[in-house]
Amino acid sequence: MPQPLRIGLLAALCSIQILGARANAQPATESASKAAPRLEEKRFKTFSEWRAACDLLPRNRTLKRSPPPKELLPVKAAEFGLGIDRFLRSARDGELAGSGAWAGIKPVKEHFFNIDNAHFIKGGIRFEPFTQRLIVPQGAEVFFHGDFHGDIHSLNAVLGSLEIAGRVKDFKIVSTNFWMVFLGDYTDRGMYGVEVLHTVLRLKQENPDRVVLVRGNHEDISLAMNYGFMAEAQLKYGREFNPQKTLRVYDFMPVALYLVSGQNAIQCNHGGMEPGYDPRALLDAAAEVRFQFLSNVRRAQFLVSSAELLKQLAPSERDLLKATFSDFIPESPTRPSVIGFMWNDFTLLREEPQFAIDPGRAFIYGDRLTHHVLDQGSSPSRRLRAVFRAHQHSSLPNPMMRRLVAAKGLHRHWQENDSLNLLNASQTTLEQKLESQELRSIPEGSVWTFNVSPDSVYGEGCGFSFDTFGILKTAEHFSDWRITVKNIALKF
């Protein structure tokens, strides 16, 4: 079974325990409550004030992984910690704790809601990933964005455009028919993970029922320690930074969101499919139910129920599935196997294999296997129609990145005009073949990948300077659902 890179994980866990012990010498909640009145006076009251402070920060492309000047940092350590504490208290006392909010197994207060403990420290609580259902009315508008990877300038540009459009004002959603979904990977590989996380947590605080922060594969201690976020935060704040509480935030982000309108639903997550999870009970649950634990991933059971599909696959694909899939209880995002919602990918072309392994990363799913998982996950009253996700990016031009740039930042896999002959085609050629219009329909069983923000190693390495977000509009009939693709040009 392939595993993602976990270099120095043991050292990382030790560091978290040591730093967490330092922080616990004076409880963060106590220090935050004492500092709250003073910090509230200094807190940026408006988005324009926040953006003006962030505009003074050098671009990631200029910094090239070096830290920004400390005197320019818009968020002080105590204020960042206060935002973390606010989010954790809201998670403990808010919608997750609602009466009747969970399908199936209910959370245990001493474990899931224990914000002073964590699963990644010795003797800590257990790891409990979960999914979420969000029901929106017909005609709703839902915003989507992919990876930020520490790009605060792109995030602020997006929020600025939403303010101009009259949908958001000073971090508060003012359009009554508007929701926001972020698809994970807020930090790492860029020097403004602190600022991005601070901003999206404030959005969530201001709009608890209207903003969903999906958990990406980088919302994990093993990646935060190895790909930059922990180093960034400690360079900025030193011993004032509380890593245990900050990383605990990730445990209150769903690994997948099921966006439901009427009898139609789409799966929204960072990575790919997780056939070991059955969402039907969540899809069909009473209106007040919003969450369900991913407590037992039954991949072997999926193979048993998919016998007819397996017969249609190539023998090598069938044998690989049987050799790879087994049931497990998640102990972390990557143990004893990666969680597919956070890690898995998709092929680009219909001619490619239905199942493959990317060594050191995760699994890759083809169109027929993906359609089958969606069919099996559909309930009697609600059908899973498509997948919205991010994750599948490279810092160097490759077939996926050329398609993302040619498609204006939102690529639909398995397009009719795409083929193996075009696998390594130039961006210019792909622009003539692939969907790139602003308004797009959503075919049944389609998978959509959102691009990563441009002030990053990805934007620099692949030569793009525009950010992308989408606004999905629902309707009574799924054939009438549409996604509007928006681009914002950034100057470098």
Secondary structure as GFF3:
##gff-version 3
##sequence-region A 1 492
A	DSSP	alpha_helix	9	24	.	.	.	ID=ss1
A	DSSP	alpha_helix	28	42	.	.	.	ID=ss2
A	DSSP	alpha_helix	47	55	.	.	.	ID=ss3
A	DSSP	alpha_helix	60	63	.	.	.	ID=ss4
A	DSSP	three_ten_helix	70	72	.	.	.	ID=ss5
A	DSSP	alpha_helix	77	93	.	.	.	ID=ss6
A	DSSP	three_ten_helix	95	97	.	.	.	ID=ss7
A	DSSP	beta_strand	102	103	.	.	.	ID=ss8
A	DSSP	beta_strand	130	135	.	.	.	ID=ss9
A	DSSP	beta_strand	141	145	.	.	.	ID=ss10
A	DSSP	alpha_helix	152	164	.	.	.	ID=ss11
A	DSSP	beta_strand	168	169	.	.	.	ID=ss12
A	DSSP	beta_strand	172	173	.	.	.	ID=ss13
A	DSSP	beta_strand	178	182	.	.	.	ID=ss14
A	DSSP	alpha_helix	193	206	.	.	.	ID=ss15
A	DSSP	beta_strand	211	213	.	.	.	ID=ss16
A	DSSP	alpha_helix	221	226	.	.	.	ID=ss17
A	DSSP	alpha_helix	229	237	.	.	.	ID=ss18
A	DSSP	three_ten_helix	238	240	.	.	.	ID=ss19
A	DSSP	alpha_helix	243	248	.	.	.	ID=ss20
A	DSSP	three_ten_helix	249	252	.	.	.	ID=ss21
A	DSSP	beta_strand	256	261	.	.	.	ID=ss22
A	DSSP	beta_strand	264	269	.	.	.	ID=ss23
A	DSSP	alpha_helix	280	284	.	.	.	ID=ss24
A	DSSP	beta_strand	291	293	.	.	.	ID=ss25
A	DSSP	alpha_helix	299	305	.	.	.	ID=ss26
A	DSSP	alpha_helix	307	312	.	.	.	ID=ss27
A	DSSP	alpha_helix	315	324	.	.	.	ID=ss28
A	DSSP	alpha_helix	340	343	.	.	.	ID=ss29
A	DSSP	beta_strand	345	346	.	.	.	ID=ss30
A	DSSP	beta_strand	355	358	.	.	.	ID=ss31
A	DSSP	beta_strand	362	365	.	.	.	ID=ss32
A	DSSP	alpha_helix	367	377	.	.	.	ID=ss33
A	DSSP	beta_strand	383	389	.	.	.	ID=ss34
A	DSSP	alpha_helix	399	406	.	.	.	ID=ss35
A	DSSP	beta_strand	410	412	.	.	.	ID=ss36
A	DSSP	three_ten_helix	420	422	.	.	.	ID=ss37
A	DSSP	alpha_helix	427	433	.	.	.	ID=ss38
A	DSSP	beta_strand	439	441	.	.	.	ID=ss39
A	DSSP	beta_strand	446	450	.	.	.	ID=ss40
A	DSSP	alpha_helix	457	462	.	.	.	ID=ss41
A	DSSP	beta_strand	466	473	.	.	.	ID=ss42
A	DSSP	three_ten_helix	478	480	.	.	.	ID=ss43
A	DSSP	beta_strand	482	489	.	.	.	ID=ss44
###
